[in-house]
Structure formats: C-alpha cells, structure tokens
Amino acid sequence: MRQIRLFDTPEALGQAVATDIADRFAAKTGPFLLGCPGGRSPRPVYAALADLVAKSGLDVSRLTIVMMDDYLIETPTGFDHVDANAHYSCRRFARAEIQAVLNAGRAPGHRILDANVWFPDPHQPAAYDQRIDAAGGIDFFLLASGAGDGHVAFNPPGSSATSQTRIVTLASQTRRDNLLTFPDFPDVDAVPRHGLTVGIATIARSHATGMVVWGGAKRTAFRHLSQVTAYDPGWPATVWAACPDATLYADHAAAEGSPG
C-alpha cells in the first residue's frame, strides 16, 4: 500500500502520523521498534505522539527507539560519535527530544528504558542491521527528506539500494541543509564531514514507513517524493516508496505547485 496524505498544518500532519504510530503500537504485543530521525521535520510528530501517550496512559516500556544516524569525529583510533551533549548530537536529540518527551508523566515501569534507545556503533556499523533483524525488524520508520539533495538519514545522492548501515562522507548540500536543522552551527565549516547512517536497504526492510515533509522549503522534495514509483538513487528519500506499507505525509505548503 502506497498513499499520499495532505494536511493544512504541520501540527495536523504530526497528529495524523502520531495516531498511525500509536494505533500500530497498541495493536502489537511485545517489543515495537520505531525508526527515528532527529531534526526539524519529525518534531510535530514527537509532540503529538507524546500528547497521545499522556492522554491514553500508554505503557511505552516496550517501545524501542531506533535512531537512524549520528555525526562522527575522527580520533587517533578511528571514527567515533561526537560528544553526546553537543547541540548537534543525535544522541542528545534522542535523549532530550524523543525519550524524555515520550516519558513525561509516565510511571517508572511504563517509560522507555535507556537500553531501548539504539544507535549504531561506529566501530561495528554492520552489527546494527543484524541487531534490528534479530529483533524482528523496524515496525515503523519515520523518515524525513533533505530539502536540497534528498538525503535520508545521512545517505547521500547515489546511495545504492542495497546499502547497509555504514560510515559516509557527508555531501556538501547535506551539510548546508543541516545549518537549518542545527542553527547553533556558526557556518558550514563547523558541520562535521562524516556521519554514521542506516542504509537504504536498512530502511526498505521496515514493515512500514512514513515520510514527513512540510513547509515551503520542502516543495522540491515533495515533487520528487510524490512522483516516484521506485527507489531513485538520485534522491535517496524516495526509499519511502520501496516499503510495501508506505505513506507520504505532507502539508499544503510543501505540496503547493505540484501537479495533481
């Protein structure tokens, strides 16, 4: 199933995605793996999901947050995560803007455990795919598209459909896009040049995907994503349509001027 849904505001979009996630979570017994990006695009979803969790009293202790990427630094022994407290750290984002938000008001036994917030290991990237597969796969992967080059996670244009979790050199446009994602960067030279990312195949194996694009800055992204029928390596975020259960969530600002 592949569908496109349009909304008047990012908040309405976030509510729809959050409801979809919450319904899937409630319908499944046992662990639920939610693939998550950092950044601006998913924030309305996380806010709406936290509201649903609070109002319904959901026990989220069986929810696992599977983060899709993080920036890396070079060290004498190879690449490693950036400081977990850095403003641009995806580990900081996961802790402060996903886990803490969803755990707010939950009883201790009903919270997302620290052990259930996953990141790939830069020293063993391939082990991430193995860990995900061993847990039964990602139940729902929330996705976002780069505005300028269509990157998804840190997968640059040209990424193979068979790519797995790996270390990549960040594309120049991706680094420029991330100046808006993390506005405390003073300039593009301050943005790290390497990242650790899930692969295109990692995402495509998910049981369901939800691609989120909103705002006028995402019109080019929406045009690419809404017209695709298969994965296009020239715009990696088109992987959303490679999943058998795939939805593109967009607001009218992003869809403005697009055909049909």
C-alpha positions in Angstrom: 0.0 0.0 0.0 1.4 3.4 -1.0 -0.5 6.6 -0.3 -0.1 10.4 -0.1 -1.9 12.4 2.6 -2.1 16.2 2.7 -2.7 18.4 5.7 -3.3 22.1 6.4 -0.6 22.5 9.0 2.5 20.7 10.4 0.6 20.2 13.6 -2.3 18.4 11.9 0.2 16.3 10.0 2.0 15.4 13.2 -1.3 14.3 14.8 -2.0 12.0 11.9 1.4 10.3 11.9 1.3 10.0 15.7 -2.1 8.4 15.6 -0.9 5.9 13.0 2.1 5.0 15.1 0.1 4.8 18.3 -2.5 2.5 16.6 0.2 0.2 15.3 1.9 0.1 18.7 -1.4 -0.7 20.5 -2.2 -3.5 18.0 1.1 -5.3 18.5 2.1 -7.3 21.6 5.7 -7.4 22.5 8.6 -5.1 21.5 7.8 -2.3 19.0 10.7 -0.8 17.0 10.3 2.8 15.9 12.9 4.1 13.5 13.5 7.8 14.2 15.3 10.8 12.7 16.5 13.9 14.5 16.0 17.4 13.3 13.1 19.7 12.5 10.7 17.6 10.4 9.7 15.0 13.0 9.2 17.4 15.9 5.4 17.8 15.3 5.1 14.0 15.3 7.0 13.6 18.5 5.0 16.3 20.2 1.7 14.8 19.0 2.8 11.3 20.0 3.7 12.4 23.5 0.3 14.0 23.8 -1.4 10.8 22.7 0.7 8.7 25.1 -0.1 11.1 28.0 -3.9 11.1 27.3 -4.2 7.4 26.7 -1.8 6.3 29.5 0.1 4.1 27.1 2.9 1.9 28.6 5.8 2.7 26.4 8.3 0.5 28.1 8.2 -2.0 25.2 9.0 0.8 22.7 12.5 0.8 21.2 13.7 4.0 19.6 16.0 3.0 16.6 17.9 6.1 15.7 19.0 6.4 12.1 22.2 8.4 12.2 24.8 10.5 14.1 27.7 12.8 13.4 31.2 11.4 13.7 34.6 12.8 14.6 38.0 11.4 13.6 40.1 10.2 16.5 43.5 8.5 16.6 41.8 5.1 16.8 39.2 5.8 14.0 35.8 7.4 13.9 33.7 7.9 17.0 30.4 9.6 18.0 30.5 13.4 18.6 30.1 14.5 22.2 26.7 13.3 23.4 25.9 16.7 24.8 26.8 18.7 21.7 23.9 20.7 20.3 24.1 18.7 17.0 24.5 15.3 18.6 21.7 12.9 17.6 22.3 11.1 20.9 21.4 14.3 22.7 18.3 14.7 20.4 17.2 11.2 21.1 17.5 11.6 24.8 16.1 15.1 25.2 13.5 15.4 22.3 12.2 11.9 21.9 12.8 9.7 25.0 12.2 12.4 27.6 9.2 13.9 25.8 7.5 10.5 25.5 8.4 9.5 29.1 7.0 12.7 30.6 4.4 11.8 33.2 4.8 8.0 32.8 5.2 5.9 35.8 8.8 4.4 36.2 7.8 1.0 34.9 6.0 2.5 31.9 8.9 4.5 30.4 11.2 4.0 27.5 14.4 2.5 29.0 17.8 3.9 28.2 18.7 0.5 26.9 15.9 0.8 24.4 17.4 3.8 22.6 19.6 2.3 20.0 22.4 3.8 17.9 24.8 2.1 15.5 28.3 1.6 16.7 30.9 3.4 14.5 33.3 0.6 15.2 30.9 -2.1 14.1 28.3 -0.5 11.8 27.1 -3.7 10.2 26.1 -5.1 13.6 23.2 -2.6 13.6 21.4 -4.3 10.8 21.9 -7.6 12.4 20.5 -6.3 15.7 17.5 -4.8 14.0 16.8 -8.0 12.0 17.2 -10.2 15.1 14.6 -8.1 16.9 12.1 -8.7 14.1 12.7 -5.6 12.0 11.5 -2.0 12.4 7.8 -1.8 12.8 7.5 1.8 11.6 10.3 4.0 10.2 9.6 7.7 10.5 11.5 9.4 7.7 12.4 12.9 6.5 13.9 14.2 3.3 16.7 16.7 2.9 15.5 19.8 1.2 18.4 20.4 -1.1 19.6 16.9 -2.2 17.0 14.4 -0.9 19.3 12.8 1.6 17.6 10.4 4.0 19.4 9.9 7.3 23.0 10.6 6.0 22.6 8.7 2.8 23.9 10.9 0.0 22.7 11.0 -3.6 24.0 7.9 -5.4 23.4 5.6 -2.4 22.8 2.0 -3.5 19.5 0.4 -2.9 21.5 -2.4 -1.2 23.4 -0.2 1.2 23.5 -1.1 4.8 24.5 0.8 8.0 27.9 2.4 7.4 30.1 5.4 7.7 29.7 8.1 5.0 31.3 11.3 3.9 28.5 13.9 4.2 27.5 15.6 0.9 28.1 19.3 0.7 24.4 20.1 0.3 23.5 17.8 3.2 25.9 19.8 5.4 24.4 23.1 4.2 20.9 21.7 4.9 22.0 20.9 8.4 22.7 24.5 9.2 19.0 25.0 9.4 18.5 21.7 11.3 21.1 22.8 13.9 21.1 26.6 13.9 23.8 26.9 16.5 26.4 26.0 13.9 28.1 29.3 13.0 28.8 28.3 9.4 29.0 25.2 7.2 32.7 24.7 8.1 31.6 23.8 11.6 29.4 21.0 10.4 31.1 17.6 10.7 32.2 16.0 7.5 31.4 12.4 8.4 28.4 10.5 9.7 27.2 7.1 10.7 23.9 6.2 9.0 21.5 3.3 8.4 21.5 2.3 4.7 18.8 2.4 2.1 18.3 -1.4 2.5 18.0 -0.9 6.2 15.1 1.4 5.8 13.4 -0.6 2.9 13.2 -3.7 5.1 10.9 -1.9 7.6 7.4 -3.1 7.9 6.0 0.4 7.3 7.4 3.8 6.5 6.1 7.3 7.0 7.8 10.1 5.1 7.2 13.6 6.6 7.7 16.8 4.5 6.2 20.2 5.5 6.9 23.8 4.8 7.6 25.7 1.6 11.3 24.8 1.8 10.3 21.2 1.1 8.5 21.8 -2.3 11.3 20.3 -4.3 11.4 17.3 -2.0 7.6 16.8 -2.3 7.8 16.9 -6.1 10.4 14.2 -6.1 8.7 12.1 -3.5 5.2 12.3 -4.8 6.0 11.3 -8.3 8.3 8.3 -7.6 7.2 4.8 -8.3 10.5 3.1 -7.2 13.7 4.0 -5.4 15.7 6.7 -7.2 19.3 6.9 -6.0 19.5 10.5 -7.3 17.1 11.4 -4.4 17.6 8.9 -1.6 14.5 9.8 0.3 12.5 8.1 -2.4 13.2 4.9 -0.4 9.9 5.7 1.4 8.1 4.1 -1.6 10.2 1.0 -1.6 8.4 -0.3 1.5 5.2 -2.3 1.0 3.3 -0.1 3.5 4.3 3.4 2.8 2.7 6.8 3.4 3.9 10.3 2.4 2.6 12.9 4.8 2.9 16.5 3.6 1.3 19.8 4.3 -0.2 22.1 1.6 2.8 24.5 1.8 5.1 21.7 0.7 2.7 20.4 -2.0 1.9 23.9 -3.4 2.5 24.0 -7.2 2.9 20.2 -7.6 0.8 18.5 -10.2 -2.3 16.6 -9.2 
